[in-house]
Amino acid sequence: MPNLNIVICPGCGSELSVDNRGCPDCGYENNEDGRLLTLAELLERPSYPTLGAMRLNDVCPAFIKAVMAAAQAV
């Protein structure tokens, strides 16, 4: 099982500290939460078009879930 308690920047793919204020490499930020979230936290968020859904510059959590499921099935 992959470690889902890591932070990967959606903007550039850098692995970041869980205690972060955004990505120092590319400047990607999450103004709603004040930090970039772990993969586990991202996967708990609703996806568009659900009310209150999180959007990651056109990469939604449902896409990340599908990629993770495919990777685990291999």
CHARMM internal coordinates of N, CA and C (Angstrom, degrees):
IC EDIT
DIST 1 N 1 CA 1.4569
DIST 1 CA 1 C 1.5229
ANGL 1 N 1 CA 1 C 108.64
DIST 1 C 2 N 1.3190
ANGL 1 CA 1 C 2 N 117.23
DIHE 1 N 1 CA 1 C 2 N 127.79
DIST 2 N 2 CA 1.4571
ANGL 1 C 2 N 2 CA 119.46
DIHE 1 CA 1 C 2 N 2 CA 179.03
DIST 2 CA 2 C 1.5259
ANGL 2 N 2 CA 2 C 111.43
DIHE 1 C 2 N 2 CA 2 C -67.53
DIST 2 C 3 N 1.3177
ANGL 2 CA 2 C 3 N 115.77
DIHE 2 N 2 CA 2 C 3 N 153.31
DIST 3 N 3 CA 1.4569
ANGL 2 C 3 N 3 CA 121.20
DIHE 2 CA 2 C 3 N 3 CA 176.23
DIST 3 CA 3 C 1.5235
ANGL 3 N 3 CA 3 C 108.45
DIHE 2 C 3 N 3 CA 3 C -76.81
DIST 3 C 4 N 1.3137
ANGL 3 CA 3 C 4 N 117.16
DIHE 3 N 3 CA 3 C 4 N 114.53
DIST 4 N 4 CA 1.4583
ANGL 3 C 4 N 4 CA 121.30
DIHE 3 CA 3 C 4 N 4 CA -178.74
DIST 4 CA 4 C 1.5209
ANGL 4 N 4 CA 4 C 112.22
DIHE 3 C 4 N 4 CA 4 C -96.57
DIST 4 C 5 N 1.3290
ANGL 4 CA 4 C 5 N 117.53
DIHE 4 N 4 CA 4 C 5 N 0.90
DIST 5 N 5 CA 1.4575
ANGL 4 C 5 N 5 CA 121.43
DIHE 4 CA 4 C 5 N 5 CA 179.76
DIST 5 CA 5 C 1.5188
ANGL 5 N 5 CA 5 C 111.36
DIHE 4 C 5 N 5 CA 5 C -95.14
DIST 5 C 6 N 1.3205
ANGL 5 CA 5 C 6 N 116.10
DIHE 5 N 5 CA 5 C 6 N 36.81
DIST 6 N 6 CA 1.4565
ANGL 5 C 6 N 6 CA 122.55
DIHE 5 CA 5 C 6 N 6 CA 176.33
DIST 6 CA 6 C 1.5220
ANGL 6 N 6 CA 6 C 108.70
DIHE 5 C 6 N 6 CA 6 C -117.76
DIST 6 C 7 N 1.3196
ANGL 6 CA 6 C 7 N 115.77
DIHE 6 N 6 CA 6 C 7 N 158.72
DIST 7 N 7 CA 1.4642
ANGL 6 C 7 N 7 CA 121.21
DIHE 6 CA 6 C 7 N 7 CA 178.72
DIST 7 CA 7 C 1.5165
ANGL 7 N 7 CA 7 C 108.28
DIHE 6 C 7 N 7 CA 7 C -109.26
DIST 7 C 8 N 1.3243
ANGL 7 CA 7 C 8 N 115.47
DIHE 7 N 7 CA 7 C 8 N 122.02
DIST 8 N 8 CA 1.4610
ANGL 7 C 8 N 8 CA 122.33
DIHE 7 CA 7 C 8 N 8 CA 174.49
DIST 8 CA 8 C 1.5280
ANGL 8 N 8 CA 8 C 106.75
DIHE 7 C 8 N 8 CA 8 C -116.10
DIST 8 C 9 N 1.3069
ANGL 8 CA 8 C 9 N 117.25
DIHE 8 N 8 CA 8 C 9 N 126.98
DIST 9 N 9 CA 1.4617
ANGL 8 C 9 N 9 CA 120.89
DIHE 8 CA 8 C 9 N 9 CA -179.69
DIST 9 CA 9 C 1.5256
ANGL 9 N 9 CA 9 C 110.02
DIHE 8 C 9 N 9 CA 9 C -67.11
DIST 9 C 10 N 1.3449
ANGL 9 CA 9 C 10 N 117.94
DIHE 9 N 9 CA 9 C 10 N 122.83
DIST 10 N 10 CA 1.4673
ANGL 9 C 10 N 10 CA 120.05
DIHE 9 CA 9 C 10 N 10 CA 176.65
DIST 10 CA 10 C 1.5210
ANGL 10 N 10 CA 10 C 113.10
DIHE 9 C 10 N 10 CA 10 C -66.01
DIST 10 C 11 N 1.3148
ANGL 10 CA 10 C 11 N 117.21
DIHE 10 N 10 CA 10 C 11 N -18.79
DIST 11 N 11 CA 1.4557
ANGL 10 C 11 N 11 CA 120.91
DIHE 10 CA 10 C 11 N 11 CA -177.51
DIST 11 CA 11 C 1.5113
ANGL 11 N 11 CA 11 C 114.60
DIHE 10 C 11 N 11 CA 11 C -84.05
DIST 11 C 12 N 1.3590
ANGL 11 CA 11 C 12 N 116.86
DIHE 11 N 11 CA 11 C 12 N -35.03
DIST 12 N 12 CA 1.4676
ANGL 11 C 12 N 12 CA 118.56
DIHE 11 CA 11 C 12 N 12 CA -175.51
DIST 12 CA 12 C 1.5217
ANGL 12 N 12 CA 12 C 114.09
DIHE 11 C 12 N 12 CA 12 C -137.27
DIST 12 C 13 N 1.3438
ANGL 12 CA 12 C 13 N 118.83
DIHE 12 N 12 CA 12 C 13 N -8.81
DIST 13 N 13 CA 1.4582
ANGL 12 C 13 N 13 CA 121.32
DIHE 12 CA 12 C 13 N 13 CA 177.35
DIST 13 CA 13 C 1.5117
ANGL 13 N 13 CA 13 C 115.16
DIHE 12 C 13 N 13 CA 13 C 87.01
DIST 13 C 14 N 1.3292
ANGL 13 CA 13 C 14 N 118.28
DIHE 13 N 13 CA 13 C 14 N 3.72
DIST 14 N 14 CA 1.4657
ANGL 13 C 14 N 14 CA 120.79
DIHE 13 CA 13 C 14 N 14 CA 178.14
DIST 14 CA 14 C 1.5209
ANGL 14 N 14 CA 14 C 110.28
DIHE 13 C 14 N 14 CA 14 C -68.72
DIST 14 C 15 N 1.3336
ANGL 14 CA 14 C 15 N 116.70
DIHE 14 N 14 CA 14 C 15 N 142.89
DIST 15 N 15 CA 1.4584
ANGL 14 C 15 N 15 CA 120.35
DIHE 14 CA 14 C 15 N 15 CA 172.97
DIST 15 CA 15 C 1.5209
ANGL 15 N 15 CA 15 C 107.66
DIHE 14 C 15 N 15 CA 15 C -85.10
DIST 15 C 16 N 1.3271
ANGL 15 CA 15 C 16 N 116.11
DIHE 15 N 15 CA 15 C 16 N 129.83
DIST 16 N 16 CA 1.4611
ANGL 15 C 16 N 16 CA 122.13
DIHE 15 CA 15 C 16 N 16 CA -175.16
DIST 16 CA 16 C 1.5157
ANGL 16 N 16 CA 16 C 111.08
DIHE 15 C 16 N 16 CA 16 C -119.75
DIST 16 C 17 N 1.3123
ANGL 16 CA 16 C 17 N 115.81
DIHE 16 N 16 CA 16 C 17 N 164.93
DIST 17 N 17 CA 1.4538
ANGL 16 C 17 N 17 CA 122.35
DIHE 16 CA 16 C 17 N 17 CA 173.10
DIST 17 CA 17 C 1.5258
ANGL 17 N 17 CA 17 C 108.95
DIHE 16 C 17 N 17 CA 17 C -66.25
DIST 17 C 18 N 1.3339
ANGL 17 CA 17 C 18 N 116.54
DIHE 17 N 17 CA 17 C 18 N 147.19
DIST 18 N 18 CA 1.4617
ANGL 17 C 18 N 18 CA 120.26
DIHE 17 CA 17 C 18 N 18 CA 176.40
DIST 18 CA 18 C 1.5300
ANGL 18 N 18 CA 18 C 109.18
DIHE 17 C 18 N 18 CA 18 C -62.09
DIST 18 C 19 N 1.3162
ANGL 18 CA 18 C 19 N 116.47
DIHE 18 N 18 CA 18 C 19 N -34.82
DIST 19 N 19 CA 1.4647
ANGL 18 C 19 N 19 CA 122.45
DIHE 18 CA 18 C 19 N 19 CA 176.54
DIST 19 CA 19 C 1.5271
ANGL 19 N 19 CA 19 C 108.00
DIHE 18 C 19 N 19 CA 19 C -89.66
DIST 19 C 20 N 1.3248
ANGL 19 CA 19 C 20 N 116.43
DIHE 19 N 19 CA 19 C 20 N 89.50
DIST 20 N 20 CA 1.4654
ANGL 19 C 20 N 20 CA 120.80
DIHE 19 CA 19 C 20 N 20 CA -175.43
DIST 20 CA 20 C 1.5191
ANGL 20 N 20 CA 20 C 110.13
DIHE 19 C 20 N 20 CA 20 C -135.54
DIST 20 C 21 N 1.3086
ANGL 20 CA 20 C 21 N 116.26
DIHE 20 N 20 CA 20 C 21 N 167.05
DIST 21 N 21 CA 1.4672
ANGL 20 C 21 N 21 CA 122.32
DIHE 20 CA 20 C 21 N 21 CA 175.71
DIST 21 CA 21 C 1.5211
ANGL 21 N 21 CA 21 C 109.68
DIHE 20 C 21 N 21 CA 21 C -122.92
DIST 21 C 22 N 1.3081
ANGL 21 CA 21 C 22 N 116.29
DIHE 21 N 21 CA 21 C 22 N 28.00
DIST 22 N 22 CA 1.4551
ANGL 21 C 22 N 22 CA 121.82
DIHE 21 CA 21 C 22 N 22 CA -175.32
DIST 22 CA 22 C 1.5164
ANGL 22 N 22 CA 22 C 109.03
DIHE 21 C 22 N 22 CA 22 C 116.72
DIST 22 C 23 N 1.3068
ANGL 22 CA 22 C 23 N 115.86
DIHE 22 N 22 CA 22 C 23 N -179.20
DIST 23 N 23 CA 1.4626
ANGL 22 C 23 N 23 CA 120.90
DIHE 22 CA 22 C 23 N 23 CA -175.90
DIST 23 CA 23 C 1.5302
ANGL 23 N 23 CA 23 C 111.12
DIHE 22 C 23 N 23 CA 23 C -90.60
DIST 23 C 24 N 1.3388
ANGL 23 CA 23 C 24 N 117.07
DIHE 23 N 23 CA 23 C 24 N 121.35
DIST 24 N 24 CA 1.4569
ANGL 23 C 24 N 24 CA 119.53
DIHE 23 CA 23 C 24 N 24 CA 177.49
DIST 24 CA 24 C 1.5295
ANGL 24 N 24 CA 24 C 112.53
DIHE 23 C 24 N 24 CA 24 C -73.34
DIST 24 C 25 N 1.3358
ANGL 24 CA 24 C 25 N 116.86
DIHE 24 N 24 CA 24 C 25 N -17.43
DIST 25 N 25 CA 1.4654
ANGL 24 C 25 N 25 CA 120.49
DIHE 24 CA 24 C 25 N 25 CA -177.65
DIST 25 CA 25 C 1.5280
ANGL 25 N 25 CA 25 C 112.53
DIHE 24 C 25 N 25 CA 25 C -80.19
DIST 25 C 26 N 1.3522
ANGL 25 CA 25 C 26 N 116.81
DIHE 25 N 25 CA 25 C 26 N -43.89
DIST 26 N 26 CA 1.4714
ANGL 25 C 26 N 26 CA 119.02
DIHE 25 CA 25 C 26 N 26 CA -175.75
DIST 26 CA 26 C 1.5256
ANGL 26 N 26 CA 26 C 113.74
DIHE 25 C 26 N 26 CA 26 C -121.65
DIST 26 C 27 N 1.3366
ANGL 26 CA 26 C 27 N 117.12
DIHE 26 N 26 CA 26 C 27 N -7.77
DIST 27 N 27 CA 1.4608
ANGL 26 C 27 N 27 CA 120.19
DIHE 26 CA 26 C 27 N 27 CA 178.65
DIST 27 CA 27 C 1.5175
ANGL 27 N 27 CA 27 C 115.17
DIHE 26 C 27 N 27 CA 27 C 86.24
DIST 27 C 28 N 1.3490
ANGL 27 CA 27 C 28 N 118.18
DIHE 27 N 27 CA 27 C 28 N 4.59
DIST 28 N 28 CA 1.4652
ANGL 27 C 28 N 28 CA 121.31
DIHE 27 CA 27 C 28 N 28 CA 179.79
DIST 28 CA 28 C 1.5269
ANGL 28 N 28 CA 28 C 108.93
DIHE 27 C 28 N 28 CA 28 C -60.76
DIST 28 C 29 N 1.3343
ANGL 28 CA 28 C 29 N 117.52
DIHE 28 N 28 CA 28 C 29 N 134.95
DIST 29 N 29 CA 1.4607
ANGL 28 C 29 N 29 CA 122.65
DIHE 28 CA 28 C 29 N 29 CA -178.72
DIST 29 CA 29 C 1.5215
ANGL 29 N 29 CA 29 C 111.18
DIHE 28 C 29 N 29 CA 29 C -132.65
DIST 29 C 30 N 1.3101
ANGL 29 CA 29 C 30 N 115.42
DIHE 29 N 29 CA 29 C 30 N 158.61
DIST 30 N 30 CA 1.4601
ANGL 29 C 30 N 30 CA 123.12
DIHE 29 CA 29 C 30 N 30 CA 172.21
DIST 30 CA 30 C 1.5238
ANGL 30 N 30 CA 30 C 105.80
DIHE 29 C 30 N 30 CA 30 C -123.37
DIST 30 C 31 N 1.3095
ANGL 30 CA 30 C 31 N 116.73
DIHE 30 N 30 CA 30 C 31 N 93.99
DIST 31 N 31 CA 1.4604
ANGL 30 C 31 N 31 CA 121.01
DIHE 30 CA 30 C 31 N 31 CA -175.49
DIST 31 CA 31 C 1.5245
ANGL 31 N 31 CA 31 C 113.36
DIHE 30 C 31 N 31 CA 31 C -69.84
DIST 31 C 32 N 1.3273
ANGL 31 CA 31 C 32 N 117.95
DIHE 31 N 31 CA 31 C 32 N -25.08
DIST 32 N 32 CA 1.4660
ANGL 31 C 32 N 32 CA 120.39
DIHE 31 CA 31 C 32 N 32 CA 179.65
DIST 32 CA 32 C 1.5190
ANGL 32 N 32 CA 32 C 111.95
DIHE 31 C 32 N 32 CA 32 C -67.92
DIST 32 C 33 N 1.3316
ANGL 32 CA 32 C 33 N 117.19
DIHE 32 N 32 CA 32 C 33 N -42.15
DIST 33 N 33 CA 1.4609
ANGL 32 C 33 N 33 CA 121.47
DIHE 32 CA 32 C 33 N 33 CA -176.23
DIST 33 CA 33 C 1.5243
ANGL 33 N 33 CA 33 C 113.17
DIHE 32 C 33 N 33 CA 33 C -101.73
DIST 33 C 34 N 1.3157
ANGL 33 CA 33 C 34 N 117.54
DIHE 33 N 33 CA 33 C 34 N -14.34
DIST 34 N 34 CA 1.4549
ANGL 33 C 34 N 34 CA 121.08
DIHE 33 CA 33 C 34 N 34 CA 179.94
DIST 34 CA 34 C 1.5176
ANGL 34 N 34 CA 34 C 114.42
DIHE 33 C 34 N 34 CA 34 C 81.98
DIST 34 C 35 N 1.3217
ANGL 34 CA 34 C 35 N 116.83
DIHE 34 N 34 CA 34 C 35 N 0.34
DIST 35 N 35 CA 1.4662
ANGL 34 C 35 N 35 CA 122.12
DIHE 34 CA 34 C 35 N 35 CA 178.14
DIST 35 CA 35 C 1.5190
ANGL 35 N 35 CA 35 C 108.37
DIHE 34 C 35 N 35 CA 35 C -160.56
DIST 35 C 36 N 1.3144
ANGL 35 CA 35 C 36 N 116.37
DIHE 35 N 35 CA 35 C 36 N 161.89
DIST 36 N 36 CA 1.4620
ANGL 35 C 36 N 36 CA 119.90
DIHE 35 CA 35 C 36 N 36 CA 172.48
DIST 36 CA 36 C 1.5207
ANGL 36 N 36 CA 36 C 107.48
DIHE 35 C 36 N 36 CA 36 C -78.08
DIST 36 C 37 N 1.3120
ANGL 36 CA 36 C 37 N 116.27
DIHE 36 N 36 CA 36 C 37 N 139.60
DIST 37 N 37 CA 1.4636
ANGL 36 C 37 N 37 CA 122.43
DIHE 36 CA 36 C 37 N 37 CA -173.98
DIST 37 CA 37 C 1.5205
ANGL 37 N 37 CA 37 C 111.98
DIHE 36 C 37 N 37 CA 37 C -88.90
DIST 37 C 38 N 1.3424
ANGL 37 CA 37 C 38 N 115.32
DIHE 37 N 37 CA 37 C 38 N 159.64
DIST 38 N 38 CA 1.4636
ANGL 37 C 38 N 38 CA 120.09
DIHE 37 CA 37 C 38 N 38 CA 173.81
DIST 38 CA 38 C 1.5237
ANGL 38 N 38 CA 38 C 109.00
DIHE 37 C 38 N 38 CA 38 C -70.44
DIST 38 C 39 N 1.3248
ANGL 38 CA 38 C 39 N 116.30
DIHE 38 N 38 CA 38 C 39 N 163.83
DIST 39 N 39 CA 1.4648
ANGL 38 C 39 N 39 CA 119.91
DIHE 38 CA 38 C 39 N 39 CA 176.42
DIST 39 CA 39 C 1.5228
ANGL 39 N 39 CA 39 C 110.47
DIHE 38 C 39 N 39 CA 39 C -59.39
DIST 39 C 40 N 1.3439
ANGL 39 CA 39 C 40 N 117.12
DIHE 39 N 39 CA 39 C 40 N -40.22
DIST 40 N 40 CA 1.4661
ANGL 39 C 40 N 40 CA 120.41
DIHE 39 CA 39 C 40 N 40 CA 179.17
DIST 40 CA 40 C 1.5264
ANGL 40 N 40 CA 40 C 110.97
DIHE 39 C 40 N 40 CA 40 C -60.86
DIST 40 C 41 N 1.3314
ANGL 40 CA 40 C 41 N 117.19
DIHE 40 N 40 CA 40 C 41 N -42.57
DIST 41 N 41 CA 1.4633
ANGL 40 C 41 N 41 CA 120.60
DIHE 40 CA 40 C 41 N 41 CA 178.96
DIST 41 CA 41 C 1.5263
ANGL 41 N 41 CA 41 C 111.22
DIHE 40 C 41 N 41 CA 41 C -66.19
DIST 41 C 42 N 1.3275
ANGL 41 CA 41 C 42 N 117.08
DIHE 41 N 41 CA 41 C 42 N -40.18
DIST 42 N 42 CA 1.4646
ANGL 41 C 42 N 42 CA 120.55
DIHE 41 CA 41 C 42 N 42 CA 178.62
DIST 42 CA 42 C 1.5220
ANGL 42 N 42 CA 42 C 111.44
DIHE 41 C 42 N 42 CA 42 C -61.71
DIST 42 C 43 N 1.3320
ANGL 42 CA 42 C 43 N 116.58
DIHE 42 N 42 CA 42 C 43 N -40.68
DIST 43 N 43 CA 1.4613
ANGL 42 C 43 N 43 CA 120.66
DIHE 42 CA 42 C 43 N 43 CA -177.25
DIST 43 CA 43 C 1.5269
ANGL 43 N 43 CA 43 C 112.76
DIHE 42 C 43 N 43 CA 43 C -69.73
DIST 43 C 44 N 1.3320
ANGL 43 CA 43 C 44 N 117.33
DIHE 43 N 43 CA 43 C 44 N -17.70
DIST 44 N 44 CA 1.4649
ANGL 43 C 44 N 44 CA 121.26
DIHE 43 CA 43 C 44 N 44 CA 177.62
DIST 44 CA 44 C 1.5215
ANGL 44 N 44 CA 44 C 112.46
DIHE 43 C 44 N 44 CA 44 C -83.38
DIST 44 C 45 N 1.3119
ANGL 44 CA 44 C 45 N 118.22
DIHE 44 N 44 CA 44 C 45 N -14.69
DIST 45 N 45 CA 1.4635
ANGL 44 C 45 N 45 CA 122.51
DIHE 44 CA 44 C 45 N 45 CA -176.29
DIST 45 CA 45 C 1.5236
ANGL 45 N 45 CA 45 C 111.09
DIHE 44 C 45 N 45 CA 45 C -78.48
DIST 45 C 46 N 1.3466
ANGL 45 CA 45 C 46 N 116.65
DIHE 45 N 45 CA 45 C 46 N 146.73
DIST 46 N 46 CA 1.4681
ANGL 45 C 46 N 46 CA 119.18
DIHE 45 CA 45 C 46 N 46 CA 175.55
DIST 46 CA 46 C 1.5255
ANGL 46 N 46 CA 46 C 110.84
DIHE 45 C 46 N 46 CA 46 C -69.89
DIST 46 C 47 N 1.3102
ANGL 46 CA 46 C 47 N 115.76
DIHE 46 N 46 CA 46 C 47 N 157.69
DIST 47 N 47 CA 1.4631
ANGL 46 C 47 N 47 CA 122.00
DIHE 46 CA 46 C 47 N 47 CA 179.46
DIST 47 CA 47 C 1.5220
ANGL 47 N 47 CA 47 C 110.37
DIHE 46 C 47 N 47 CA 47 C -109.22
DIST 47 C 48 N 1.3087
ANGL 47 CA 47 C 48 N 115.63
DIHE 47 N 47 CA 47 C 48 N 155.38
DIST 48 N 48 CA 1.4587
ANGL 47 C 48 N 48 CA 122.93
DIHE 47 CA 47 C 48 N 48 CA 176.86
DIST 48 CA 48 C 1.5205
ANGL 48 N 48 CA 48 C 108.99
DIHE 47 C 48 N 48 CA 48 C -58.44
DIST 48 C 49 N 1.2973
ANGL 48 CA 48 C 49 N 120.62
DIHE 48 N 48 CA 48 C 49 N 136.49
DIST 49 N 49 CA 1.4575
ANGL 48 C 49 N 49 CA 129.90
DIHE 48 CA 48 C 49 N 49 CA 15.04
DIST 49 CA 49 C 1.5235
ANGL 49 N 49 CA 49 C 114.68
DIHE 48 C 49 N 49 CA 49 C -98.12
DIST 49 C 50 N 1.3229
ANGL 49 CA 49 C 50 N 119.41
DIHE 49 N 49 CA 49 C 50 N 15.77
DIST 50 N 50 CA 1.4538
ANGL 49 C 50 N 50 CA 121.74
DIHE 49 CA 49 C 50 N 50 CA 178.98
DIST 50 CA 50 C 1.5252
ANGL 50 N 50 CA 50 C 110.15
DIHE 49 C 50 N 50 CA 50 C -59.28
DIST 50 C 51 N 1.3253
ANGL 50 CA 50 C 51 N 116.22
DIHE 50 N 50 CA 50 C 51 N 138.11
DIST 51 N 51 CA 1.4552
ANGL 50 C 51 N 51 CA 121.36
DIHE 50 CA 50 C 51 N 51 CA 178.38
DIST 51 CA 51 C 1.5269
ANGL 51 N 51 CA 51 C 109.93
DIHE 50 C 51 N 51 CA 51 C -58.06
DIST 51 C 52 N 1.3086
ANGL 51 CA 51 C 52 N 117.58
DIHE 51 N 51 CA 51 C 52 N 133.21
DIST 52 N 52 CA 1.4585
ANGL 51 C 52 N 52 CA 122.06
DIHE 51 CA 51 C 52 N 52 CA -179.17
DIST 52 CA 52 C 1.5118
ANGL 52 N 52 CA 52 C 113.90
DIHE 51 C 52 N 52 CA 52 C 81.29
DIST 52 C 53 N 1.3152
ANGL 52 CA 52 C 53 N 116.96
DIHE 52 N 52 CA 52 C 53 N 12.65
DIST 53 N 53 CA 1.4654
ANGL 52 C 53 N 53 CA 121.06
DIHE 52 CA 52 C 53 N 53 CA -178.25
DIST 53 CA 53 C 1.5221
ANGL 53 N 53 CA 53 C 111.05
DIHE 52 C 53 N 53 CA 53 C -64.49
DIST 53 C 54 N 1.3186
ANGL 53 CA 53 C 54 N 115.16
DIHE 53 N 53 CA 53 C 54 N 149.20
DIST 54 N 54 CA 1.4575
ANGL 53 C 54 N 54 CA 121.58
DIHE 53 CA 53 C 54 N 54 CA 177.24
DIST 54 CA 54 C 1.5213
ANGL 54 N 54 CA 54 C 108.67
DIHE 53 C 54 N 54 CA 54 C -91.83
DIST 54 C 55 N 1.3343
ANGL 54 CA 54 C 55 N 116.80
DIHE 54 N 54 CA 54 C 55 N 134.48
DIST 55 N 55 CA 1.4656
ANGL 54 C 55 N 55 CA 121.66
DIHE 54 CA 54 C 55 N 55 CA 176.96
DIST 55 CA 55 C 1.5205
ANGL 55 N 55 CA 55 C 108.28
DIHE 54 C 55 N 55 CA 55 C -117.48
DIST 55 C 56 N 1.3067
ANGL 55 CA 55 C 56 N 116.36
DIHE 55 N 55 CA 55 C 56 N 133.63
DIST 56 N 56 CA 1.4606
ANGL 55 C 56 N 56 CA 122.06
DIHE 55 CA 55 C 56 N 56 CA -179.50
DIST 56 CA 56 C 1.5189
ANGL 56 N 56 CA 56 C 109.70
DIHE 55 C 56 N 56 CA 56 C -116.01
DIST 56 C 57 N 1.3176
ANGL 56 CA 56 C 57 N 117.04
DIHE 56 N 56 CA 56 C 57 N 74.67
DIST 57 N 57 CA 1.4678
ANGL 56 C 57 N 57 CA 120.61
DIHE 56 CA 56 C 57 N 57 CA -179.03
DIST 57 CA 57 C 1.5225
ANGL 57 N 57 CA 57 C 111.12
DIHE 56 C 57 N 57 CA 57 C 44.89
DIST 57 C 58 N 1.3214
ANGL 57 CA 57 C 58 N 115.75
DIHE 57 N 57 CA 57 C 58 N 54.11
DIST 58 N 58 CA 1.4618
ANGL 57 C 58 N 58 CA 124.32
DIHE 57 CA 57 C 58 N 58 CA 177.86
DIST 58 CA 58 C 1.5231
ANGL 58 N 58 CA 58 C 114.55
DIHE 57 C 58 N 58 CA 58 C 72.60
DIST 58 C 59 N 1.3186
ANGL 58 CA 58 C 59 N 119.21
DIHE 58 N 58 CA 58 C 59 N 10.13
DIST 59 N 59 CA 1.4648
ANGL 58 C 59 N 59 CA 122.39
DIHE 58 CA 58 C 59 N 59 CA 171.96
DIST 59 CA 59 C 1.5209
ANGL 59 N 59 CA 59 C 105.74
DIHE 58 C 59 N 59 CA 59 C -114.01
DIST 59 C 60 N 1.3269
ANGL 59 CA 59 C 60 N 116.37
DIHE 59 N 59 CA 59 C 60 N 107.92
DIST 60 N 60 CA 1.4591
ANGL 59 C 60 N 60 CA 118.98
DIHE 59 CA 59 C 60 N 60 CA -175.20
DIST 60 CA 60 C 1.5323
ANGL 60 N 60 CA 60 C 111.79
DIHE 59 C 60 N 60 CA 60 C -92.67
DIST 60 C 61 N 1.3450
ANGL 60 CA 60 C 61 N 117.68
DIHE 60 N 60 CA 60 C 61 N 159.29
DIST 61 N 61 CA 1.4506
ANGL 60 C 61 N 61 CA 121.34
DIHE 60 CA 60 C 61 N 61 CA 178.95
DIST 61 CA 61 C 1.5323
ANGL 61 N 61 CA 61 C 113.61
DIHE 60 C 61 N 61 CA 61 C -57.48
DIST 61 C 62 N 1.3270
ANGL 61 CA 61 C 62 N 118.56
DIHE 61 N 61 CA 61 C 62 N -30.63
DIST 62 N 62 CA 1.4663
ANGL 61 C 62 N 62 CA 120.05
DIHE 61 CA 61 C 62 N 62 CA 178.20
DIST 62 CA 62 C 1.5289
ANGL 62 N 62 CA 62 C 111.23
DIHE 61 C 62 N 62 CA 62 C -62.85
DIST 62 C 63 N 1.3165
ANGL 62 CA 62 C 63 N 117.24
DIHE 62 N 62 CA 62 C 63 N -36.00
DIST 63 N 63 CA 1.4648
ANGL 62 C 63 N 63 CA 120.94
DIHE 62 CA 62 C 63 N 63 CA 176.18
DIST 63 CA 63 C 1.5255
ANGL 63 N 63 CA 63 C 110.15
DIHE 62 C 63 N 63 CA 63 C -64.27
DIST 63 C 64 N 1.3191
ANGL 63 CA 63 C 64 N 117.09
DIHE 63 N 63 CA 63 C 64 N -44.67
DIST 64 N 64 CA 1.4645
ANGL 63 C 64 N 64 CA 120.96
DIHE 63 CA 63 C 64 N 64 CA 179.49
DIST 64 CA 64 C 1.5288
ANGL 64 N 64 CA 64 C 109.92
DIHE 63 C 64 N 64 CA 64 C -63.06
DIST 64 C 65 N 1.3343
ANGL 64 CA 64 C 65 N 117.42
DIHE 64 N 64 CA 64 C 65 N -40.87
DIST 65 N 65 CA 1.4678
ANGL 64 C 65 N 65 CA 120.94
DIHE 64 CA 64 C 65 N 65 CA 177.59
DIST 65 CA 65 C 1.5265
ANGL 65 N 65 CA 65 C 111.04
DIHE 64 C 65 N 65 CA 65 C -59.89
DIST 65 C 66 N 1.3233
ANGL 65 CA 65 C 66 N 116.60
DIHE 65 N 65 CA 65 C 66 N -43.43
DIST 66 N 66 CA 1.4629
ANGL 65 C 66 N 66 CA 120.39
DIHE 65 CA 65 C 66 N 66 CA -179.18
DIST 66 CA 66 C 1.5208
ANGL 66 N 66 CA 66 C 111.46
DIHE 65 C 66 N 66 CA 66 C -65.14
DIST 66 C 67 N 1.3124
ANGL 66 CA 66 C 67 N 116.89
DIHE 66 N 66 CA 66 C 67 N -40.39
DIST 67 N 67 CA 1.4666
ANGL 66 C 67 N 67 CA 120.63
DIHE 66 CA 66 C 67 N 67 CA 178.08
DIST 67 CA 67 C 1.5254
ANGL 67 N 67 CA 67 C 110.13
DIHE 66 C 67 N 67 CA 67 C -64.18
DIST 67 C 68 N 1.3240
ANGL 67 CA 67 C 68 N 117.23
DIHE 67 N 67 CA 67 C 68 N -43.77
DIST 68 N 68 CA 1.4706
ANGL 67 C 68 N 68 CA 120.92
DIHE 67 CA 67 C 68 N 68 CA 179.43
DIST 68 CA 68 C 1.5324
ANGL 68 N 68 CA 68 C 111.01
DIHE 67 C 68 N 68 CA 68 C -63.59
DIST 68 C 69 N 1.3314
ANGL 68 CA 68 C 69 N 116.82
DIHE 68 N 68 CA 68 C 69 N -42.89
DIST 69 N 69 CA 1.4646
ANGL 68 C 69 N 69 CA 120.18
DIHE 68 CA 68 C 69 N 69 CA 179.71
DIST 69 CA 69 C 1.5195
ANGL 69 N 69 CA 69 C 110.90
DIHE 68 C 69 N 69 CA 69 C -63.01
DIST 69 C 70 N 1.3238
ANGL 69 CA 69 C 70 N 116.44
DIHE 69 N 69 CA 69 C 70 N -41.13
DIST 70 N 70 CA 1.4636
ANGL 69 C 70 N 70 CA 120.06
DIHE 69 CA 69 C 70 N 70 CA 178.91
DIST 70 CA 70 C 1.5260
ANGL 70 N 70 CA 70 C 111.15
DIHE 69 C 70 N 70 CA 70 C -65.83
DIST 70 C 71 N 1.3159
ANGL 70 CA 70 C 71 N 116.75
DIHE 70 N 70 CA 70 C 71 N -40.20
DIST 71 N 71 CA 1.4657
ANGL 70 C 71 N 71 CA 120.47
DIHE 70 CA 70 C 71 N 71 CA -179.95
DIST 71 CA 71 C 1.5272
ANGL 71 N 71 CA 71 C 111.10
DIHE 70 C 71 N 71 CA 71 C -66.26
DIST 71 C 72 N 1.3185
ANGL 71 CA 71 C 72 N 117.46
DIHE 71 N 71 CA 71 C 72 N -37.37
DIST 72 N 72 CA 1.4623
ANGL 71 C 72 N 72 CA 120.96
DIHE 71 CA 71 C 72 N 72 CA -179.86
DIST 72 CA 72 C 1.5227
ANGL 72 N 72 CA 72 C 111.55
DIHE 71 C 72 N 72 CA 72 C -72.73
DIST 72 C 73 N 1.3236
ANGL 72 CA 72 C 73 N 117.44
DIHE 72 N 72 CA 72 C 73 N -27.33
DIST 73 N 73 CA 1.4620
ANGL 72 C 73 N 73 CA 121.29
DIHE 72 CA 72 C 73 N 73 CA -177.92
DIST 73 CA 73 C 1.5272
ANGL 73 N 73 CA 73 C 112.65
DIHE 72 C 73 N 73 CA 73 C -76.95
DIST 73 C 74 N 1.3230
ANGL 73 CA 73 C 74 N 117.08
DIHE 73 N 73 CA 73 C 74 N -16.83
DIST 74 N 74 CA 1.4759
ANGL 73 C 74 N 74 CA 120.75
DIHE 73 CA 73 C 74 N 74 CA -177.09
DIST 74 CA 74 C 1.5023
ANGL 74 N 74 CA 74 C 110.84
DIHE 73 C 74 N 74 CA 74 C -73.10
END
COOR INIT
IC SEED 1 N 1 CA 1 C
IC BUILD
